[in-house]
Amino acid sequence: MSKVAPALCSSYKGVLPSDLLDKYAEKGGMNRLEYDLACLNTIHEQIQESQSSSKDGASMEARRKQRRQQRATISDSDAIALLKQRGIPVKE
């Protein structure tokens, strides 16, 4: 339990090792421990997947380009048309 408690406490913020001892020492505690460890493993895997893809230079560049494309850009002709629709006088 002393080897597992730090990982569980760091994953489930605000949980003290003594809380874990109380939780797992009672009847059915081993089932709870196995469930919590499975959840902990899933959380760890998701963190590893997100971190590994973010450190790859090519994927970082692809995400940067995608964000750049998602930003709304407006062409000059669209801007002029929008201003005319709003009734703003435009010199052409």
PyMOL Python script that loads the backbone (N, CA, C, O; Angstrom):
from pymol import cmd

cmd.read_pdbstr("""\
ATOM      1  N   MET A   1       0.822  -1.201   0.000  1.00  0.00           N
ATOM      2  CA  MET A   1       0.000   0.000   0.000  1.00  0.00           C
ATOM      3  C   MET A   1       0.860   1.255   0.000  1.00  0.00           C
ATOM      4  O   MET A   1       0.501   2.261  -0.613  1.00  0.00           O
ATOM      5  N   SER A   2       2.000   1.194   0.692  1.00  0.00           N
ATOM      6  CA  SER A   2       2.840   2.387   0.761  1.00  0.00           C
ATOM      7  C   SER A   2       3.461   2.730  -0.581  1.00  0.00           C
ATOM      8  O   SER A   2       3.847   3.879  -0.797  1.00  0.00           O
ATOM      9  N   LYS A   3       3.570   1.760  -1.497  1.00  0.00           N
ATOM     10  CA  LYS A   3       4.103   2.038  -2.824  1.00  0.00           C
ATOM     11  C   LYS A   3       3.032   2.598  -3.753  1.00  0.00           C
ATOM     12  O   LYS A   3       3.350   3.339  -4.683  1.00  0.00           O
ATOM     13  N   VAL A   4       1.796   2.261  -3.520  1.00  0.00           N
ATOM     14  CA  VAL A   4       0.695   2.683  -4.376  1.00  0.00           C
ATOM     15  C   VAL A   4       0.130   4.034  -3.945  1.00  0.00           C
ATOM     16  O   VAL A   4      -0.344   4.800  -4.784  1.00  0.00           O
ATOM     17  N   ALA A   5       0.175   4.329  -2.673  1.00  0.00           N
ATOM     18  CA  ALA A   5      -0.462   5.535  -2.133  1.00  0.00           C
ATOM     19  C   ALA A   5       0.019   6.827  -2.785  1.00  0.00           C
ATOM     20  O   ALA A   5      -0.826   7.665  -3.098  1.00  0.00           O
ATOM     21  N   PRO A   6       1.317   7.052  -3.013  1.00  0.00           N
ATOM     22  CA  PRO A   6       1.717   8.318  -3.635  1.00  0.00           C
ATOM     23  C   PRO A   6       1.124   8.523  -5.026  1.00  0.00           C
ATOM     24  O   PRO A   6       0.711   9.632  -5.367  1.00  0.00           O
ATOM     25  N   ALA A   7       1.080   7.468  -5.826  1.00  0.00           N
ATOM     26  CA  ALA A   7       0.508   7.595  -7.165  1.00  0.00           C
ATOM     27  C   ALA A   7      -0.987   7.901  -7.094  1.00  0.00           C
ATOM     28  O   ALA A   7      -1.484   8.747  -7.837  1.00  0.00           O
ATOM     29  N   LEU A   8      -1.695   7.223  -6.213  1.00  0.00           N
ATOM     30  CA  LEU A   8      -3.131   7.478  -6.070  1.00  0.00           C
ATOM     31  C   LEU A   8      -3.385   8.879  -5.542  1.00  0.00           C
ATOM     32  O   LEU A   8      -4.279   9.575  -6.022  1.00  0.00           O
ATOM     33  N   CYS A   9      -2.609   9.290  -4.565  1.00  0.00           N
ATOM     34  CA  CYS A   9      -2.807  10.618  -3.982  1.00  0.00           C
ATOM     35  C   CYS A   9      -2.510  11.721  -4.987  1.00  0.00           C
ATOM     36  O   CYS A   9      -3.182  12.752  -4.996  1.00  0.00           O
ATOM     37  N   SER A  10      -1.498  11.510  -5.841  1.00  0.00           N
ATOM     38  CA  SER A  10      -1.180  12.541  -6.822  1.00  0.00           C
ATOM     39  C   SER A  10      -2.211  12.587  -7.940  1.00  0.00           C
ATOM     40  O   SER A  10      -2.452  13.649  -8.514  1.00  0.00           O
ATOM     41  N   SER A  11      -2.815  11.466  -8.254  1.00  0.00           N
ATOM     42  CA  SER A  11      -3.828  11.449  -9.304  1.00  0.00           C
ATOM     43  C   SER A  11      -5.170  11.956  -8.806  1.00  0.00           C
ATOM     44  O   SER A  11      -5.872  12.672  -9.520  1.00  0.00           O
ATOM     45  N   TYR A  12      -5.522  11.596  -7.608  1.00  0.00           N
ATOM     46  CA  TYR A  12      -6.778  12.038  -7.018  1.00  0.00           C
ATOM     47  C   TYR A  12      -6.451  13.125  -6.002  1.00  0.00           C
ATOM     48  O   TYR A  12      -6.273  12.854  -4.814  1.00  0.00           O
ATOM     49  N   LYS A  13      -6.376  14.349  -6.487  1.00  0.00           N
ATOM     50  CA  LYS A  13      -5.946  15.475  -5.648  1.00  0.00           C
ATOM     51  C   LYS A  13      -6.817  15.600  -4.399  1.00  0.00           C
ATOM     52  O   LYS A  13      -8.035  15.431  -4.448  1.00  0.00           O
ATOM     53  N   GLY A  14      -6.169  15.897  -3.296  1.00  0.00           N
ATOM     54  CA  GLY A  14      -6.862  16.099  -2.039  1.00  0.00           C
ATOM     55  C   GLY A  14      -7.072  14.829  -1.236  1.00  0.00           C
ATOM     56  O   GLY A  14      -7.693  14.870  -0.174  1.00  0.00           O
ATOM     57  N   VAL A  15      -6.571  13.705  -1.719  1.00  0.00           N
ATOM     58  CA  VAL A  15      -6.717  12.434  -1.005  1.00  0.00           C
ATOM     59  C   VAL A  15      -5.447  12.187  -0.205  1.00  0.00           C
ATOM     60  O   VAL A  15      -4.337  12.254  -0.734  1.00  0.00           O
ATOM     61  N   LEU A  16      -5.626  11.907   1.043  1.00  0.00           N
ATOM     62  CA  LEU A  16      -4.493  11.629   1.916  1.00  0.00           C
ATOM     63  C   LEU A  16      -4.235  10.125   1.991  1.00  0.00           C
ATOM     64  O   LEU A  16      -5.162   9.331   1.835  1.00  0.00           O
ATOM     65  N   PRO A  17      -2.997   9.733   2.227  1.00  0.00           N
ATOM     66  CA  PRO A  17      -2.719   8.306   2.379  1.00  0.00           C
ATOM     67  C   PRO A  17      -3.553   7.653   3.478  1.00  0.00           C
ATOM     68  O   PRO A  17      -3.958   6.498   3.348  1.00  0.00           O
ATOM     69  N   SER A  18      -3.809   8.382   4.550  1.00  0.00           N
ATOM     70  CA  SER A  18      -4.636   7.807   5.625  1.00  0.00           C
ATOM     71  C   SER A  18      -6.072   7.576   5.145  1.00  0.00           C
ATOM     72  O   SER A  18      -6.731   6.634   5.586  1.00  0.00           O
ATOM     73  N   ASP A  19      -6.555   8.435   4.241  1.00  0.00           N
ATOM     74  CA  ASP A  19      -7.884   8.212   3.658  1.00  0.00           C
ATOM     75  C   ASP A  19      -7.901   6.904   2.868  1.00  0.00           C
ATOM     76  O   ASP A  19      -8.859   6.133   2.924  1.00  0.00           O
ATOM     77  N   LEU A  20      -6.815   6.679   2.134  1.00  0.00           N
ATOM     78  CA  LEU A  20      -6.724   5.449   1.352  1.00  0.00           C
ATOM     79  C   LEU A  20      -6.680   4.224   2.254  1.00  0.00           C
ATOM     80  O   LEU A  20      -7.308   3.205   1.966  1.00  0.00           O
ATOM     81  N   LEU A  21      -5.937   4.333   3.340  1.00  0.00           N
ATOM     82  CA  LEU A  21      -5.842   3.208   4.270  1.00  0.00           C
ATOM     83  C   LEU A  21      -7.213   2.881   4.842  1.00  0.00           C
ATOM     84  O   LEU A  21      -7.595   1.713   4.916  1.00  0.00           O
ATOM     85  N   ASP A  22      -7.958   3.913   5.247  1.00  0.00           N
ATOM     86  CA  ASP A  22      -9.314   3.687   5.764  1.00  0.00           C
ATOM     87  C   ASP A  22     -10.220   3.067   4.694  1.00  0.00           C
ATOM     88  O   ASP A  22     -11.031   2.186   4.982  1.00  0.00           O
ATOM     89  N   LYS A  23     -10.067   3.537   3.478  1.00  0.00           N
ATOM     90  CA  LYS A  23     -10.924   3.072   2.392  1.00  0.00           C
ATOM     91  C   LYS A  23     -10.636   1.623   2.008  1.00  0.00           C
ATOM     92  O   LYS A  23     -11.562   0.849   1.764  1.00  0.00           O
ATOM     93  N   TYR A  24      -9.367   1.256   1.954  1.00  0.00           N
ATOM     94  CA  TYR A  24      -9.001  -0.062   1.470  1.00  0.00           C
ATOM     95  C   TYR A  24      -8.893  -1.112   2.564  1.00  0.00           C
ATOM     96  O   TYR A  24      -8.820  -2.302   2.255  1.00  0.00           O
ATOM     97  N   ALA A  25      -8.881  -0.716   3.825  1.00  0.00           N
ATOM     98  CA  ALA A  25      -8.737  -1.670   4.923  1.00  0.00           C
ATOM     99  C   ALA A  25     -10.058  -2.358   5.262  1.00  0.00           C
ATOM    100  O   ALA A  25     -10.060  -3.438   5.852  1.00  0.00           O
ATOM    101  N   GLU A  26     -11.174  -1.743   4.895  1.00  0.00           N
ATOM    102  CA  GLU A  26     -12.456  -2.344   5.241  1.00  0.00           C
ATOM    103  C   GLU A  26     -12.837  -3.423   4.234  1.00  0.00           C
ATOM    104  O   GLU A  26     -12.127  -3.649   3.254  1.00  0.00           O
ATOM    105  N   LYS A  27     -13.953  -4.081   4.482  1.00  0.00           N
ATOM    106  CA  LYS A  27     -14.414  -5.176   3.627  1.00  0.00           C
ATOM    107  C   LYS A  27     -14.642  -4.655   2.205  1.00  0.00           C
ATOM    108  O   LYS A  27     -15.263  -3.610   2.012  1.00  0.00           O
ATOM    109  N   GLY A  28     -14.141  -5.382   1.228  1.00  0.00           N
ATOM    110  CA  GLY A  28     -14.264  -4.967  -0.173  1.00  0.00           C
ATOM    111  C   GLY A  28     -13.199  -3.973  -0.591  1.00  0.00           C
ATOM    112  O   GLY A  28     -13.236  -3.452  -1.706  1.00  0.00           O
ATOM    113  N   GLY A  29     -12.265  -3.711   0.280  1.00  0.00           N
ATOM    114  CA  GLY A  29     -11.223  -2.728  -0.004  1.00  0.00           C
ATOM    115  C   GLY A  29     -10.318  -3.124  -1.156  1.00  0.00           C
ATOM    116  O   GLY A  29      -9.861  -2.273  -1.918  1.00  0.00           O
ATOM    117  N   MET A  30     -10.061  -4.423  -1.282  1.00  0.00           N
ATOM    118  CA  MET A  30      -9.192  -4.867  -2.364  1.00  0.00           C
ATOM    119  C   MET A  30      -9.838  -4.610  -3.723  1.00  0.00           C
ATOM    120  O   MET A  30      -9.152  -4.255  -4.682  1.00  0.00           O
ATOM    121  N   ASN A  31     -11.158  -4.789  -3.806  1.00  0.00           N
ATOM    122  CA  ASN A  31     -11.866  -4.487  -5.056  1.00  0.00           C
ATOM    123  C   ASN A  31     -11.784  -2.994  -5.373  1.00  0.00           C
ATOM    124  O   ASN A  31     -11.584  -2.609  -6.525  1.00  0.00           O
ATOM    125  N   ARG A  32     -11.937  -2.163  -4.355  1.00  0.00           N
ATOM    126  CA  ARG A  32     -11.808  -0.717  -4.550  1.00  0.00           C
ATOM    127  C   ARG A  32     -10.403  -0.348  -5.015  1.00  0.00           C
ATOM    128  O   ARG A  32     -10.231   0.487  -5.903  1.00  0.00           O
ATOM    129  N   LEU A  33      -9.406  -0.975  -4.409  1.00  0.00           N
ATOM    130  CA  LEU A  33      -8.018  -0.704  -4.779  1.00  0.00           C
ATOM    131  C   LEU A  33      -7.776  -1.077  -6.242  1.00  0.00           C
ATOM    132  O   LEU A  33      -7.158  -0.311  -6.983  1.00  0.00           O
ATOM    133  N   GLU A  34      -8.253  -2.234  -6.656  1.00  0.00           N
ATOM    134  CA  GLU A  34      -8.081  -2.662  -8.042  1.00  0.00           C
ATOM    135  C   GLU A  34      -8.775  -1.693  -9.000  1.00  0.00           C
ATOM    136  O   GLU A  34      -8.228  -1.364 -10.053  1.00  0.00           O
ATOM    137  N   TYR A  35      -9.966  -1.241  -8.643  1.00  0.00           N
ATOM    138  CA  TYR A  35     -10.700  -0.287  -9.483  1.00  0.00           C
ATOM    139  C   TYR A  35      -9.953   1.039  -9.571  1.00  0.00           C
ATOM    140  O   TYR A  35      -9.796   1.598 -10.656  1.00  0.00           O
ATOM    141  N   ASP A  36      -9.493   1.538  -8.427  1.00  0.00           N
ATOM    142  CA  ASP A  36      -8.760   2.803  -8.422  1.00  0.00           C
ATOM    143  C   ASP A  36      -7.463   2.700  -9.214  1.00  0.00           C
ATOM    144  O   ASP A  36      -7.083   3.646  -9.904  1.00  0.00           O
ATOM    145  N   LEU A  37      -6.788   1.570  -9.123  1.00  0.00           N
ATOM    146  CA  LEU A  37      -5.559   1.382  -9.890  1.00  0.00           C
ATOM    147  C   LEU A  37      -5.841   1.321 -11.388  1.00  0.00           C
ATOM    148  O   LEU A  37      -5.049   1.814 -12.192  1.00  0.00           O
ATOM    149  N   ALA A  38      -6.958   0.721 -11.761  1.00  0.00           N
ATOM    150  CA  ALA A  38      -7.336   0.691 -13.173  1.00  0.00           C
ATOM    151  C   ALA A  38      -7.624   2.102 -13.680  1.00  0.00           C
ATOM    152  O   ALA A  38      -7.226   2.462 -14.788  1.00  0.00           O
ATOM    153  N   CYS A  39      -8.317   2.898 -12.868  1.00  0.00           N
ATOM    154  CA  CYS A  39      -8.585   4.294 -13.235  1.00  0.00           C
ATOM    155  C   CYS A  39      -7.285   5.087 -13.322  1.00  0.00           C
ATOM    156  O   CYS A  39      -7.092   5.883 -14.241  1.00  0.00           O
ATOM    157  N   LEU A  40      -6.413   4.865 -12.372  1.00  0.00           N
ATOM    158  CA  LEU A  40      -5.116   5.532 -12.353  1.00  0.00           C
ATOM    159  C   LEU A  40      -4.325   5.188 -13.616  1.00  0.00           C
ATOM    160  O   LEU A  40      -3.703   6.063 -14.219  1.00  0.00           O
ATOM    161  N   ASN A  41      -4.347   3.932 -14.009  1.00  0.00           N
ATOM    162  CA  ASN A  41      -3.645   3.507 -15.211  1.00  0.00           C
ATOM    163  C   ASN A  41      -4.217   4.178 -16.450  1.00  0.00           C
ATOM    164  O   ASN A  41      -3.467   4.596 -17.332  1.00  0.00           O
ATOM    165  N   THR A  42      -5.538   4.284 -16.525  1.00  0.00           N
ATOM    166  CA  THR A  42      -6.182   4.943 -17.661  1.00  0.00           C
ATOM    167  C   THR A  42      -5.791   6.415 -17.722  1.00  0.00           C
ATOM    168  O   THR A  42      -5.484   6.935 -18.795  1.00  0.00           O
ATOM    169  N   ILE A  43      -5.801   7.080 -16.582  1.00  0.00           N
ATOM    170  CA  ILE A  43      -5.403   8.483 -16.525  1.00  0.00           C
ATOM    171  C   ILE A  43      -3.959   8.640 -16.988  1.00  0.00           C
ATOM    172  O   ILE A  43      -3.647   9.540 -17.768  1.00  0.00           O
ATOM    173  N   HIS A  44      -3.091   7.775 -16.511  1.00  0.00           N
ATOM    174  CA  HIS A  44      -1.683   7.832 -16.885  1.00  0.00           C
ATOM    175  C   HIS A  44      -1.499   7.623 -18.389  1.00  0.00           C
ATOM    176  O   HIS A  44      -0.711   8.328 -19.019  1.00  0.00           O
ATOM    177  N   GLU A  45      -2.219   6.659 -18.970  1.00  0.00           N
ATOM    178  CA  GLU A  45      -2.115   6.405 -20.404  1.00  0.00           C
ATOM    179  C   GLU A  45      -2.577   7.605 -21.218  1.00  0.00           C
ATOM    180  O   GLU A  45      -1.952   7.953 -22.220  1.00  0.00           O
ATOM    181  N   GLN A  46      -3.674   8.245 -20.792  1.00  0.00           N
ATOM    182  CA  GLN A  46      -4.173   9.412 -21.515  1.00  0.00           C
ATOM    183  C   GLN A  46      -3.172  10.560 -21.457  1.00  0.00           C
ATOM    184  O   GLN A  46      -2.976  11.269 -22.445  1.00  0.00           O
ATOM    185  N   ILE A  47      -2.544  10.742 -20.309  1.00  0.00           N
ATOM    186  CA  ILE A  47      -1.533  11.790 -20.169  1.00  0.00           C
ATOM    187  C   ILE A  47      -0.347  11.487 -21.074  1.00  0.00           C
ATOM    188  O   ILE A  47       0.158  12.383 -21.751  1.00  0.00           O
ATOM    189  N   GLN A  48       0.103  10.240 -21.095  1.00  0.00           N
ATOM    190  CA  GLN A  48       1.244   9.864 -21.940  1.00  0.00           C
ATOM    191  C   GLN A  48       0.935  10.070 -23.418  1.00  0.00           C
ATOM    192  O   GLN A  48       1.783  10.554 -24.168  1.00  0.00           O
ATOM    193  N   GLU A  49      -0.280   9.705 -23.843  1.00  0.00           N
ATOM    194  CA  GLU A  49      -0.661   9.884 -25.245  1.00  0.00           C
ATOM    195  C   GLU A  49      -0.664  11.352 -25.629  1.00  0.00           C
ATOM    196  O   GLU A  49      -0.179  11.716 -26.700  1.00  0.00           O
ATOM    197  N   SER A  50      -1.203  12.193 -24.768  1.00  0.00           N
ATOM    198  CA  SER A  50      -1.273  13.613 -25.098  1.00  0.00           C
ATOM    199  C   SER A  50       0.106  14.260 -25.079  1.00  0.00           C
ATOM    200  O   SER A  50       0.376  15.153 -25.883  1.00  0.00           O
ATOM    201  N   GLN A  51       0.966  13.834 -24.192  1.00  0.00           N
ATOM    202  CA  GLN A  51       2.301  14.416 -24.120  1.00  0.00           C
ATOM    203  C   GLN A  51       3.187  13.928 -25.248  1.00  0.00           C
ATOM    204  O   GLN A  51       3.988  14.701 -25.775  1.00  0.00           O
ATOM    205  N   SER A  52       3.067  12.676 -25.628  1.00  0.00           N
ATOM    206  CA  SER A  52       3.938  12.159 -26.684  1.00  0.00           C
ATOM    207  C   SER A  52       3.617  12.810 -28.017  1.00  0.00           C
ATOM    208  O   SER A  52       4.525  13.088 -28.800  1.00  0.00           O
ATOM    209  N   SER A  53       2.350  13.057 -28.287  1.00  0.00           N
ATOM    210  CA  SER A  53       2.000  13.674 -29.561  1.00  0.00           C
ATOM    211  C   SER A  53       2.338  15.157 -29.573  1.00  0.00           C
ATOM    212  O   SER A  53       2.574  15.726 -30.639  1.00  0.00           O
ATOM    213  N   SER A  54       2.366  15.787 -28.415  1.00  0.00           N
ATOM    214  CA  SER A  54       2.653  17.217 -28.387  1.00  0.00           C
ATOM    215  C   SER A  54       4.133  17.514 -28.521  1.00  0.00           C
ATOM    216  O   SER A  54       4.502  18.644 -28.842  1.00  0.00           O
ATOM    217  N   LYS A  55       4.989  16.536 -28.285  1.00  0.00           N
ATOM    218  CA  LYS A  55       6.422  16.763 -28.362  1.00  0.00           C
ATOM    219  C   LYS A  55       6.983  16.490 -29.753  1.00  0.00           C
ATOM    220  O   LYS A  55       8.129  16.838 -30.035  1.00  0.00           O
ATOM    221  N   ASP A  56       6.199  15.879 -30.616  1.00  0.00           N
ATOM    222  CA  ASP A  56       6.634  15.596 -31.968  1.00  0.00           C
ATOM    223  C   ASP A  56       6.613  16.898 -32.769  1.00  0.00           C
ATOM    224  O   ASP A  56       5.583  17.567 -32.843  1.00  0.00           O
ATOM    225  N   GLY A  57       7.731  17.250 -33.358  1.00  0.00           N
ATOM    226  CA  GLY A  57       7.841  18.521 -34.067  1.00  0.00           C
ATOM    227  C   GLY A  57       6.886  18.647 -35.232  1.00  0.00           C
ATOM    228  O   GLY A  57       6.303  19.710 -35.443  1.00  0.00           O
ATOM    229  N   ALA A  58       6.717  17.579 -35.990  1.00  0.00           N
ATOM    230  CA  ALA A  58       5.820  17.633 -37.140  1.00  0.00           C
ATOM    231  C   ALA A  58       4.374  17.831 -36.711  1.00  0.00           C
ATOM    232  O   ALA A  58       3.642  18.599 -37.334  1.00  0.00           O
ATOM    233  N   SER A  59       3.957  17.142 -35.649  1.00  0.00           N
ATOM    234  CA  SER A  59       2.573  17.304 -35.197  1.00  0.00           C
ATOM    235  C   SER A  59       2.351  18.674 -34.573  1.00  0.00           C
ATOM    236  O   SER A  59       1.263  19.240 -34.677  1.00  0.00           O
ATOM    237  N   MET A  60       3.382  19.207 -33.925  1.00  0.00           N
ATOM    238  CA  MET A  60       3.255  20.565 -33.378  1.00  0.00           C
ATOM    239  C   MET A  60       3.061  21.574 -34.507  1.00  0.00           C
ATOM    240  O   MET A  60       2.231  22.477 -34.401  1.00  0.00           O
ATOM    241  N   GLU A  61       3.816  21.424 -35.571  1.00  0.00           N
ATOM    242  CA  GLU A  61       3.691  22.322 -36.722  1.00  0.00           C
ATOM    243  C   GLU A  61       2.324  22.164 -37.382  1.00  0.00           C
ATOM    244  O   GLU A  61       1.720  23.157 -37.790  1.00  0.00           O
ATOM    245  N   ALA A  62       1.833  20.948 -37.491  1.00  0.00           N
ATOM    246  CA  ALA A  62       0.512  20.705 -38.092  1.00  0.00           C
ATOM    247  C   ALA A  62      -0.586  21.358 -37.260  1.00  0.00           C
ATOM    248  O   ALA A  62      -1.514  21.955 -37.807  1.00  0.00           O
ATOM    249  N   ARG A  63      -0.477  21.243 -35.926  1.00  0.00           N
ATOM    250  CA  ARG A  63      -1.484  21.877 -35.060  1.00  0.00           C
ATOM    251  C   ARG A  63      -1.416  23.395 -35.165  1.00  0.00           C
ATOM    252  O   ARG A  63      -2.448  24.065 -35.127  1.00  0.00           O
ATOM    253  N   ARG A  64      -0.207  23.944 -35.298  1.00  0.00           N
ATOM    254  CA  ARG A  64      -0.060  25.397 -35.429  1.00  0.00           C
ATOM    255  C   ARG A  64      -0.703  25.869 -36.728  1.00  0.00           C
ATOM    256  O   ARG A  64      -1.396  26.887 -36.745  1.00  0.00           O
ATOM    257  N   LYS A  65      -0.478  25.139 -37.810  1.00  0.00           N
ATOM    258  CA  LYS A  65      -1.092  25.501 -39.089  1.00  0.00           C
ATOM    259  C   LYS A  65      -2.611  25.374 -39.033  1.00  0.00           C
ATOM    260  O   LYS A  65      -3.333  26.193 -39.601  1.00  0.00           O
ATOM    261  N   GLN A  66      -3.081  24.350 -38.351  1.00  0.00           N
ATOM    262  CA  GLN A  66      -4.527  24.160 -38.223  1.00  0.00           C
ATOM    263  C   GLN A  66      -5.153  25.309 -37.447  1.00  0.00           C
ATOM    264  O   GLN A  66      -6.203  25.823 -37.834  1.00  0.00           O
ATOM    265  N   ARG A  67      -4.512  25.714 -36.352  1.00  0.00           N
ATOM    266  CA  ARG A  67      -5.039  26.856 -35.582  1.00  0.00           C
ATOM    267  C   ARG A  67      -5.025  28.126 -36.411  1.00  0.00           C
ATOM    268  O   ARG A  67      -5.946  28.938 -36.324  1.00  0.00           O
ATOM    269  N   ARG A  68      -3.993  28.302 -37.210  1.00  0.00           N
ATOM    270  CA  ARG A  68      -3.896  29.488 -38.061  1.00  0.00           C
ATOM    271  C   ARG A  68      -5.027  29.502 -39.085  1.00  0.00           C
ATOM    272  O   ARG A  68      -5.605  30.555 -39.353  1.00  0.00           O
ATOM    273  N   GLN A  69      -5.347  28.346 -39.658  1.00  0.00           N
ATOM    274  CA  GLN A  69      -6.426  28.264 -40.634  1.00  0.00           C
ATOM    275  C   GLN A  69      -7.789  28.469 -39.993  1.00  0.00           C
ATOM    276  O   GLN A  69      -8.704  28.990 -40.630  1.00  0.00           O
ATOM    277  N   GLN A  70      -7.930  28.066 -38.739  1.00  0.00           N
ATOM    278  CA  GLN A  70      -9.213  28.194 -38.059  1.00  0.00           C
ATOM    279  C   GLN A  70      -9.534  29.640 -37.700  1.00  0.00           C
ATOM    280  O   GLN A  70     -10.699  30.016 -37.566  1.00  0.00           O
ATOM    281  N   ARG A  71      -8.486  30.444 -37.546  1.00  0.00           N
ATOM    282  CA  ARG A  71      -8.745  31.848 -37.245  1.00  0.00           C
ATOM    283  C   ARG A  71      -9.510  32.465 -38.394  1.00  0.00           C
ATOM    284  O   ARG A  71      -9.206  32.244 -39.566  1.00  0.00           O
ATOM    285  N   ALA A  72     -10.493  33.232 -38.031  1.00  0.00           N
ATOM    286  CA  ALA A  72     -11.325  33.848 -39.057  1.00  0.00           C
ATOM    287  C   ALA A  72     -10.540  34.955 -39.754  1.00  0.00           C
ATOM    288  O   ALA A  72     -10.086  35.912 -39.127  1.00  0.00           O
ATOM    289  N   THR A  73     -10.395  34.796 -41.064  1.00  0.00           N
ATOM    290  CA  THR A  73      -9.781  35.845 -41.870  1.00  0.00           C
ATOM    291  C   THR A  73     -10.809  36.287 -42.883  1.00  0.00           C
ATOM    292  O   THR A  73     -11.648  35.500 -43.321  1.00  0.00           O
ATOM    293  N   ILE A  74     -10.740  37.520 -43.244  1.00  0.00           N
ATOM    294  CA  ILE A  74     -11.712  38.070 -44.173  1.00  0.00           C
ATOM    295  C   ILE A  74     -10.951  38.755 -45.298  1.00  0.00           C
ATOM    296  O   ILE A  74      -9.992  39.492 -45.065  1.00  0.00           O
ATOM    297  N   SER A  75     -11.394  38.499 -46.511  1.00  0.00           N
ATOM    298  CA  SER A  75     -10.732  39.110 -47.660  1.00  0.00           C
ATOM    299  C   SER A  75     -11.170  40.567 -47.779  1.00  0.00           C
ATOM    300  O   SER A  75     -12.147  40.987 -47.159  1.00  0.00           O
ATOM    301  N   ASP A  76     -10.439  41.324 -48.577  1.00  0.00           N
ATOM    302  CA  ASP A  76     -10.767  42.735 -48.764  1.00  0.00           C
ATOM    303  C   ASP A  76     -12.152  42.909 -49.368  1.00  0.00           C
ATOM    304  O   ASP A  76     -12.920  43.766 -48.929  1.00  0.00           O
ATOM    305  N   SER A  77     -12.471  42.105 -50.366  1.00  0.00           N
ATOM    306  CA  SER A  77     -13.782  42.241 -51.012  1.00  0.00           C
ATOM    307  C   SER A  77     -14.910  41.879 -50.048  1.00  0.00           C
ATOM    308  O   SER A  77     -15.970  42.504 -50.068  1.00  0.00           O
ATOM    309  N   ASP A  78     -14.685  40.870 -49.204  1.00  0.00           N
ATOM    310  CA  ASP A  78     -15.699  40.509 -48.200  1.00  0.00           C
ATOM    311  C   ASP A  78     -15.868  41.625 -47.173  1.00  0.00           C
ATOM    312  O   ASP A  78     -16.982  41.909 -46.733  1.00  0.00           O
ATOM    313  N   ALA A  79     -14.771  42.247 -46.799  1.00  0.00           N
ATOM    314  CA  ALA A  79     -14.840  43.341 -45.828  1.00  0.00           C
ATOM    315  C   ALA A  79     -15.616  44.523 -46.400  1.00  0.00           C
ATOM    316  O   ALA A  79     -16.437  45.131 -45.712  1.00  0.00           O
ATOM    317  N   ILE A  80     -15.348  44.839 -47.655  1.00  0.00           N
ATOM    318  CA  ILE A  80     -16.067  45.952 -48.295  1.00  0.00           C
ATOM    319  C   ILE A  80     -17.547  45.638 -48.405  1.00  0.00           C
ATOM    320  O   ILE A  80     -18.383  46.499 -48.134  1.00  0.00           O
ATOM    321  N   ALA A  81     -17.882  44.420 -48.798  1.00  0.00           N
ATOM    322  CA  ALA A  81     -19.283  44.018 -48.904  1.00  0.00           C
ATOM    323  C   ALA A  81     -19.976  44.091 -47.547  1.00  0.00           C
ATOM    324  O   ALA A  81     -21.129  44.514 -47.458  1.00  0.00           O
ATOM    325  N   LEU A  82     -19.280  43.682 -46.498  1.00  0.00           N
ATOM    326  CA  LEU A  82     -19.855  43.737 -45.158  1.00  0.00           C
ATOM    327  C   LEU A  82     -20.107  45.179 -44.729  1.00  0.00           C
ATOM    328  O   LEU A  82     -21.150  45.481 -44.149  1.00  0.00           O
ATOM    329  N   LEU A  83     -19.166  46.059 -45.008  1.00  0.00           N
ATOM    330  CA  LEU A  83     -19.341  47.475 -44.655  1.00  0.00           C
ATOM    331  C   LEU A  83     -20.510  48.081 -45.424  1.00  0.00           C
ATOM    332  O   LEU A  83     -21.285  48.859 -44.867  1.00  0.00           O
ATOM    333  N   LYS A  84     -20.640  47.730 -46.694  1.00  0.00           N
ATOM    334  CA  LYS A  84     -21.764  48.244 -47.491  1.00  0.00           C
ATOM    335  C   LYS A  84     -23.094  47.735 -46.948  1.00  0.00           C
ATOM    336  O   LYS A  84     -24.073  48.480 -46.906  1.00  0.00           O
ATOM    337  N   GLN A  85     -23.134  46.501 -46.542  1.00  0.00           N
ATOM    338  CA  GLN A  85     -24.366  45.942 -45.962  1.00  0.00           C
ATOM    339  C   GLN A  85     -24.769  46.689 -44.712  1.00  0.00           C
ATOM    340  O   GLN A  85     -25.957  46.874 -44.447  1.00  0.00           O
ATOM    341  N   ARG A  86     -23.786  47.118 -43.943  1.00  0.00           N
ATOM    342  CA  ARG A  86     -24.062  47.842 -42.710  1.00  0.00           C
ATOM    343  C   ARG A  86     -24.393  49.317 -42.965  1.00  0.00           C
ATOM    344  O   ARG A  86     -24.720  50.051 -42.032  1.00  0.00           O
ATOM    345  N   GLY A  87     -24.308  49.740 -44.207  1.00  0.00           N
ATOM    346  CA  GLY A  87     -24.640  51.111 -44.534  1.00  0.00           C
ATOM    347  C   GLY A  87     -23.502  52.091 -44.303  1.00  0.00           C
ATOM    348  O   GLY A  87     -23.731  53.298 -44.217  1.00  0.00           O
ATOM    349  N   ILE A  88     -22.310  51.600 -44.205  1.00  0.00           N
ATOM    350  CA  ILE A  88     -21.150  52.456 -43.997  1.00  0.00           C
ATOM    351  C   ILE A  88     -20.614  52.856 -45.357  1.00  0.00           C
ATOM    352  O   ILE A  88     -20.347  51.989 -46.189  1.00  0.00           O
ATOM    353  N   PRO A  89     -20.451  54.149 -45.606  1.00  0.00           N
ATOM    354  CA  PRO A  89     -19.938  54.576 -46.916  1.00  0.00           C
ATOM    355  C   PRO A  89     -18.491  54.128 -47.122  1.00  0.00           C
ATOM    356  O   PRO A  89     -17.641  54.278 -46.243  1.00  0.00           O
ATOM    357  N   VAL A  90     -18.240  53.580 -48.299  1.00  0.00           N
ATOM    358  CA  VAL A  90     -16.915  53.054 -48.626  1.00  0.00           C
ATOM    359  C   VAL A  90     -16.438  53.696 -49.919  1.00  0.00           C
ATOM    360  O   VAL A  90     -17.164  53.714 -50.913  1.00  0.00           O
ATOM    361  N   LYS A  91     -15.222  54.221 -49.906  1.00  0.00           N
ATOM    362  CA  LYS A  91     -14.621  54.756 -51.127  1.00  0.00           C
ATOM    363  C   LYS A  91     -13.874  53.624 -51.810  1.00  0.00           C
ATOM    364  O   LYS A  91     -13.048  52.946 -51.199  1.00  0.00           O
ATOM    365  N   GLU A  92     -14.172  53.433 -53.064  1.00  0.00           N
ATOM    366  CA  GLU A  92     -13.501  52.369 -53.803  1.00  0.00           C
ATOM    367  C   GLU A  92     -12.514  52.917 -54.775  1.00  0.00           C
ATOM    368  O   GLU A  92     -11.857  52.154 -55.483  1.00  0.00           O
TER     369      GLU A  92
END
""", "prot")
cmd.dss("prot")
cmd.show_as("cartoon", "prot")
cmd.util.cbc("prot")
cmd.orient("prot")
